[in-house]
Amino acid sequence: MEEFDTIVGSVTPREKSPTVDIYQNTVGLACPACDEPFDDLIVCKELTRLNLSERMDICPTTHEGSTVIFTHKEE
């Protein structure tokens, strides 16, 4: 997904670890899966468990062997 590098270069890094990277969409980019603005981009580099504290819709995909999740918080 060539578009992935553009998205990662435009969002704000919030957390980086060996298993997961989390970015916040502070510029209102559209989700490549549903074309709606997303809240966070989560890149799971290894099998991991996510503890999400809010109800949200997600758009999952993959990029270079990693699971990529675009979150959409419910209002």
N, CA, C and O atoms as CSV, one atom per row, in Angstrom:
chain,resi,resn,atom,element,x,y,z
A,1,MET,N,N,0.855,-1.170,0.000
A,1,MET,CA,C,0.000,0.000,0.000
A,1,MET,C,C,0.903,1.235,0.000
A,1,MET,O,O,1.372,1.665,1.054
A,2,GLU,N,N,1.137,1.788,-1.155
A,2,GLU,CA,C,1.983,2.974,-1.310
A,2,GLU,C,C,1.440,4.135,-0.487
A,2,GLU,O,O,2.195,4.941,0.057
A,3,GLU,N,N,0.135,4.202,-0.410
A,3,GLU,CA,C,-0.554,5.246,0.340
A,3,GLU,C,C,-0.194,5.185,1.835
A,3,GLU,O,O,-0.237,6.207,2.519
A,4,PHE,N,N,0.155,4.007,2.337
A,4,PHE,CA,C,0.471,3.823,3.755
A,4,PHE,C,C,1.613,4.735,4.198
A,4,PHE,O,O,1.511,5.382,5.240
A,5,ASP,N,N,2.688,4.796,3.432
A,5,ASP,CA,C,3.832,5.636,3.786
A,5,ASP,C,C,3.449,7.107,3.857
A,5,ASP,O,O,3.952,7.839,4.709
A,6,THR,N,N,2.566,7.540,2.971
A,6,THR,CA,C,2.082,8.926,2.987
A,6,THR,C,C,1.277,9.186,4.252
A,6,THR,O,O,1.430,10.227,4.890
A,7,ILE,N,N,0.415,8.233,4.612
A,7,ILE,CA,C,-0.408,8.391,5.818
A,7,ILE,C,C,0.484,8.455,7.057
A,7,ILE,O,O,0.333,9.360,7.877
A,8,VAL,N,N,1.407,7.511,7.203
A,8,VAL,CA,C,2.288,7.486,8.380
A,8,VAL,C,C,3.118,8.767,8.460
A,8,VAL,O,O,3.396,9.247,9.560
A,9,GLY,N,N,3.511,9.320,7.340
A,9,GLY,CA,C,4.277,10.558,7.332
A,9,GLY,C,C,3.459,11.785,7.706
A,9,GLY,O,O,4.020,12.845,7.984
A,10,SER,N,N,2.120,11.646,7.714
A,10,SER,CA,C,1.245,12.785,7.987
A,10,SER,C,C,0.608,12.760,9.368
A,10,SER,O,O,0.107,13.786,9.828
A,11,VAL,N,N,0.614,11.614,10.038
A,11,VAL,CA,C,-0.033,11.503,11.343
A,11,VAL,C,C,0.979,11.712,12.468
A,11,VAL,O,O,2.188,11.703,12.235
A,12,THR,N,N,0.477,11.899,13.683
A,12,THR,CA,C,1.314,12.204,14.838
A,12,THR,C,C,1.620,10.935,15.632
A,12,THR,O,O,0.694,10.273,16.100
A,13,PRO,N,N,2.899,10.579,15.794
A,13,PRO,CA,C,3.238,9.395,16.600
A,13,PRO,C,C,2.825,9.595,18.054
A,13,PRO,O,O,3.057,10.659,18.629
A,14,ARG,N,N,2.203,8.555,18.656
A,14,ARG,CA,C,1.787,8.622,20.059
A,14,ARG,C,C,2.473,7.571,20.914
A,14,ARG,O,O,2.761,7.814,22.086
A,15,GLU,N,N,2.739,6.396,20.332
A,15,GLU,CA,C,3.372,5.325,21.094
A,15,GLU,C,C,4.109,4.403,20.134
A,15,GLU,O,O,3.590,4.043,19.077
A,16,LYS,N,N,5.319,4.029,20.514
A,16,LYS,CA,C,6.098,3.069,19.727
A,16,LYS,C,C,6.650,2.025,20.681
A,16,LYS,O,O,7.228,2.351,21.718
A,17,SER,N,N,6.464,0.767,20.314
A,17,SER,CA,C,7.007,-0.326,21.112
A,17,SER,C,C,7.440,-1.426,20.155
A,17,SER,O,O,7.198,-1.328,18.952
A,18,PRO,N,N,8.072,-2.462,20.666
A,18,PRO,CA,C,8.475,-3.552,19.773
A,18,PRO,C,C,7.291,-4.264,19.101
A,18,PRO,O,O,7.451,-4.870,18.042
A,19,THR,N,N,6.107,-4.190,19.718
A,19,THR,CA,C,4.959,-4.917,19.171
A,19,THR,C,C,3.930,-4.042,18.466
A,19,THR,O,O,3.224,-4.520,17.577
A,20,VAL,N,N,3.829,-2.761,18.848
A,20,VAL,CA,C,2.764,-1.914,18.287
A,20,VAL,C,C,3.225,-0.457,18.178
A,20,VAL,O,O,3.948,0.048,19.037
A,21,ASP,N,N,2.792,0.199,17.106
A,21,ASP,CA,C,2.987,1.643,16.940
A,21,ASP,C,C,1.606,2.270,16.837
A,21,ASP,O,O,0.742,1.752,16.130
A,22,ILE,N,N,1.390,3.380,17.536
A,22,ILE,CA,C,0.102,4.068,17.505
A,22,ILE,C,C,0.328,5.503,17.066
A,22,ILE,O,O,1.211,6.195,17.573
A,23,TYR,N,N,-0.487,5.936,16.115
A,23,TYR,CA,C,-0.418,7.293,15.581
A,23,TYR,C,C,-1.798,7.927,15.694
A,23,TYR,O,O,-2.810,7.240,15.562
A,24,GLN,N,N,-1.843,9.232,15.938
A,24,GLN,CA,C,-3.099,9.964,15.997
A,24,GLN,C,C,-3.259,10.787,14.730
A,24,GLN,O,O,-2.319,11.431,14.265
A,25,ASN,N,N,-4.461,10.752,14.185
A,25,ASN,CA,C,-4.769,11.517,12.979
A,25,ASN,C,C,-5.161,12.935,13.393
A,25,ASN,O,O,-6.333,13.202,13.659
A,26,THR,N,N,-4.203,13.829,13.448
A,26,THR,CA,C,-4.454,15.209,13.863
A,26,THR,C,C,-4.720,16.129,12.674
A,26,THR,O,O,-4.951,17.325,12.849
A,27,VAL,N,N,-4.687,15.567,11.466
A,27,VAL,CA,C,-4.866,16.390,10.268
A,27,VAL,C,C,-6.112,16.018,9.464
A,27,VAL,O,O,-6.336,16.565,8.385
A,28,GLY,N,N,-6.924,15.091,9.983
A,28,GLY,CA,C,-8.192,14.755,9.337
A,28,GLY,C,C,-8.081,13.929,8.069
A,28,GLY,O,O,-8.909,14.068,7.169
A,29,LEU,N,N,-7.066,13.066,7.982
A,29,LEU,CA,C,-6.924,12.211,6.803
A,29,LEU,C,C,-8.076,11.220,6.720
A,29,LEU,O,O,-8.630,10.820,7.743
A,30,ALA,N,N,-8.434,10.827,5.510
A,30,ALA,CA,C,-9.474,9.833,5.295
A,30,ALA,C,C,-8.903,8.432,5.403
A,30,ALA,O,O,-7.773,8.185,4.984
A,31,CYS,N,N,-9.668,7.528,5.954
A,31,CYS,CA,C,-9.312,6.119,6.041
A,31,CYS,C,C,-9.311,5.533,4.628
A,31,CYS,O,O,-10.269,5.743,3.884
A,32,PRO,N,N,-8.266,4.806,4.242
A,32,PRO,CA,C,-8.224,4.242,2.896
A,32,PRO,C,C,-9.269,3.147,2.668
A,32,PRO,O,O,-9.572,2.814,1.522
A,33,ALA,N,N,-9.820,2.588,3.744
A,33,ALA,CA,C,-10.816,1.522,3.602
A,33,ALA,C,C,-12.236,2.057,3.433
A,33,ALA,O,O,-13.014,1.505,2.655
A,34,CYS,N,N,-12.583,3.129,4.157
A,34,CYS,CA,C,-13.978,3.598,4.138
A,34,CYS,C,C,-14.128,5.067,3.728
A,34,CYS,O,O,-15.251,5.559,3.617
A,35,ASP,N,N,-13.032,5.762,3.505
A,35,ASP,CA,C,-13.018,7.170,3.092
A,35,ASP,C,C,-13.550,8.151,4.126
A,35,ASP,O,O,-13.777,9.318,3.806
A,36,GLU,N,N,-13.755,7.696,5.368
A,36,GLU,CA,C,-14.152,8.597,6.458
A,36,GLU,C,C,-12.901,8.956,7.251
A,36,GLU,O,O,-11.969,8.154,7.305
A,37,PRO,N,N,-12.850,10.144,7.873
A,37,PRO,CA,C,-11.684,10.480,8.697
A,37,PRO,C,C,-11.521,9.446,9.825
A,37,PRO,O,O,-12.509,9.041,10.437
A,38,PHE,N,N,-10.298,9.027,10.095
A,38,PHE,CA,C,-10.048,8.079,11.178
A,38,PHE,C,C,-9.428,8.822,12.352
A,38,PHE,O,O,-8.909,9.927,12.195
A,39,ASP,N,N,-9.485,8.206,13.537
A,39,ASP,CA,C,-8.935,8.828,14.738
A,39,ASP,C,C,-7.496,8.387,14.999
A,39,ASP,O,O,-6.606,9.212,15.203
A,40,ASP,N,N,-7.288,7.084,14.990
A,40,ASP,CA,C,-5.956,6.551,15.269
A,40,ASP,C,C,-5.583,5.496,14.232
A,40,ASP,O,O,-6.446,4.846,13.642
A,41,LEU,N,N,-4.295,5.345,14.027
A,41,LEU,CA,C,-3.726,4.308,13.184
A,41,LEU,C,C,-2.886,3.432,14.109
A,41,LEU,O,O,-1.967,3.918,14.768
A,42,ILE,N,N,-3.207,2.138,14.155
A,42,ILE,CA,C,-2.494,1.194,15.007
A,42,ILE,C,C,-1.809,0.177,14.105
A,42,ILE,O,O,-2.464,-0.482,13.298
A,43,VAL,N,N,-0.502,0.048,14.240
A,43,VAL,CA,C,0.271,-0.913,13.464
A,43,VAL,C,C,0.761,-1.992,14.423
A,43,VAL,O,O,1.591,-1.724,15.292
A,44,CYS,N,N,0.245,-3.220,14.265
A,44,CYS,CA,C,0.637,-4.350,15.110
A,44,CYS,C,C,1.749,-5.110,14.398
A,44,CYS,O,O,1.509,-5.794,13.403
A,45,LYS,N,N,2.965,-4.984,14.916
A,45,LYS,CA,C,4.125,-5.605,14.280
A,45,LYS,C,C,4.282,-7.069,14.664
A,45,LYS,O,O,4.925,-7.837,13.949
A,46,GLU,N,N,3.699,-7.454,15.786
A,46,GLU,CA,C,3.702,-8.829,16.264
A,46,GLU,C,C,2.315,-9.125,16.817
A,46,GLU,O,O,1.515,-8.215,17.035
A,47,LEU,N,N,2.041,-10.393,17.038
A,47,LEU,CA,C,0.786,-10.782,17.657
A,47,LEU,C,C,0.701,-10.113,19.014
A,47,LEU,O,O,1.601,-10.256,19.841
A,48,THR,N,N,-0.367,-9.391,19.243
A,48,THR,CA,C,-0.497,-8.644,20.491
A,48,THR,C,C,-1.959,-8.528,20.859
A,48,THR,O,O,-2.834,-8.776,20.030
A,49,ARG,N,N,-2.222,-8.159,22.072
A,49,ARG,CA,C,-3.585,-7.934,22.548
A,49,ARG,C,C,-3.755,-6.431,22.735
A,49,ARG,O,O,-2.940,-5.781,23.389
A,50,LEU,N,N,-4.815,-5.890,22.156
A,50,LEU,CA,C,-5.101,-4.469,22.307
A,50,LEU,C,C,-6.205,-4.290,23.337
A,50,LEU,O,O,-7.231,-4.968,23.278
A,51,ASN,N,N,-5.998,-3.392,24.267
A,51,ASN,CA,C,-7.013,-3.046,25.259
A,51,ASN,C,C,-7.556,-1.673,24.894
A,51,ASN,O,O,-6.982,-0.646,25.256
A,52,LEU,N,N,-8.660,-1.671,24.178
A,52,LEU,CA,C,-9.264,-0.410,23.742
A,52,LEU,C,C,-10.212,0.080,24.819
A,52,LEU,O,O,-11.081,-0.669,25.265
A,53,SER,N,N,-10.058,1.316,25.238
A,53,SER,CA,C,-10.831,1.853,26.354
A,53,SER,C,C,-12.162,2.465,25.922
A,53,SER,O,O,-12.988,2.804,26.769
A,54,GLU,N,N,-12.375,2.607,24.632
A,54,GLU,CA,C,-13.610,3.211,24.127
A,54,GLU,C,C,-14.236,2.308,23.075
A,54,GLU,O,O,-13.547,1.501,22.450
A,55,ARG,N,N,-15.549,2.447,22.882
A,55,ARG,CA,C,-16.213,1.764,21.772
A,55,ARG,C,C,-15.835,2.479,20.497
A,55,ARG,O,O,-15.844,3.709,20.438
A,56,MET,N,N,-15.501,1.706,19.468
A,56,MET,CA,C,-15.129,2.318,18.204
A,56,MET,C,C,-15.318,1.334,17.066
A,56,MET,O,O,-15.333,0.120,17.268
A,57,ASP,N,N,-15.461,1.870,15.887
A,57,ASP,CA,C,-15.458,1.069,14.680
A,57,ASP,C,C,-14.009,0.967,14.231
A,57,ASP,O,O,-13.211,1.877,14.456
A,58,ILE,N,N,-13.677,-0.154,13.592
A,58,ILE,CA,C,-12.318,-0.321,13.092
A,58,ILE,C,C,-12.341,-0.770,11.641
A,58,ILE,O,O,-13.260,-1.464,11.206
A,59,CYS,N,N,-11.326,-0.369,10.904
A,59,CYS,CA,C,-11.098,-0.808,9.530
A,59,CYS,C,C,-9.728,-1.477,9.519
A,59,CYS,O,O,-8.712,-0.783,9.510
A,60,PRO,N,N,-9.675,-2.819,9.520
A,60,PRO,CA,C,-8.388,-3.516,9.517
A,60,PRO,C,C,-7.880,-3.793,8.110
A,60,PRO,O,O,-8.659,-3.955,7.171
A,61,THR,N,N,-6.571,-3.843,7.985
A,61,THR,CA,C,-5.912,-4.210,6.733
A,61,THR,C,C,-4.524,-4.738,7.095
A,61,THR,O,O,-4.221,-4.901,8.277
A,62,THR,N,N,-3.697,-5.000,6.124
A,62,THR,CA,C,-2.318,-5.406,6.380
A,62,THR,C,C,-1.377,-4.581,5.520
A,62,THR,O,O,-1.759,-4.061,4.472
A,63,HIS,N,N,-0.139,-4.473,5.985
A,63,HIS,CA,C,0.908,-3.792,5.224
A,63,HIS,C,C,2.237,-4.446,5.583
A,63,HIS,O,O,2.652,-4.436,6.742
A,64,GLU,N,N,2.894,-5.011,4.588
A,64,GLU,CA,C,4.200,-5.648,4.754
A,64,GLU,C,C,4.233,-6.610,5.942
A,64,GLU,O,O,5.178,-6.593,6.730
A,65,GLY,N,N,3.207,-7.441,6.070
A,65,GLY,CA,C,3.156,-8.456,7.116
A,65,GLY,C,C,2.646,-7.985,8.463
A,65,GLY,O,O,2.527,-8.795,9.383
A,66,SER,N,N,2.341,-6.711,8.613
A,66,SER,CA,C,1.814,-6.179,9.872
A,66,SER,C,C,0.321,-5.927,9.744
A,66,SER,O,O,-0.162,-5.529,8.684
A,67,THR,N,N,-0.402,-6.158,10.823
A,67,THR,CA,C,-1.811,-5.801,10.867
A,67,THR,C,C,-1.915,-4.302,11.107
A,67,THR,O,O,-1.251,-3.760,11.990
A,68,VAL,N,N,-2.750,-3.636,10.319
A,68,VAL,CA,C,-2.941,-2.195,10.431
A,68,VAL,C,C,-4.407,-1.942,10.717
A,68,VAL,O,O,-5.276,-2.448,10.007
A,69,ILE,N,N,-4.691,-1.158,11.757
A,69,ILE,CA,C,-6.058,-0.870,12.151
A,69,ILE,C,C,-6.277,0.636,12.146
A,69,ILE,O,O,-5.533,1.383,12.781
A,70,PHE,N,N,-7.293,1.070,11.434
A,70,PHE,CA,C,-7.725,2.467,11.454
A,70,PHE,C,C,-8.950,2.513,12.368
A,70,PHE,O,O,-9.932,1.812,12.124
A,71,THR,N,N,-8.895,3.341,13.426
A,71,THR,CA,C,-10.015,3.401,14.377
A,71,THR,C,C,-10.900,4.610,14.089
A,71,THR,O,O,-10.443,5.657,13.632
A,72,HIS,N,N,-12.184,4.420,14.377
A,72,HIS,CA,C,-13.195,5.464,14.248
A,72,HIS,C,C,-13.997,5.481,15.539
A,72,HIS,O,O,-14.822,4.598,15.776
A,73,LYS,N,N,-13.757,6.482,16.369
A,73,LYS,CA,C,-14.462,6.563,17.658
A,73,LYS,C,C,-15.934,6.874,17.434
A,73,LYS,O,O,-16.292,7.704,16.599
A,74,GLU,N,N,-16.767,6.201,18.188
A,74,GLU,CA,C,-18.212,6.462,18.117
A,74,GLU,C,C,-18.514,7.722,18.906
A,74,GLU,O,O,-17.991,7.941,19.999
A,75,GLU,N,N,-19.368,8.537,18.325
A,75,GLU,CA,C,-19.718,9.798,19.018
A,75,GLU,C,C,-21.037,9.688,19.700
A,75,GLU,O,O,-21.489,10.645,20.328
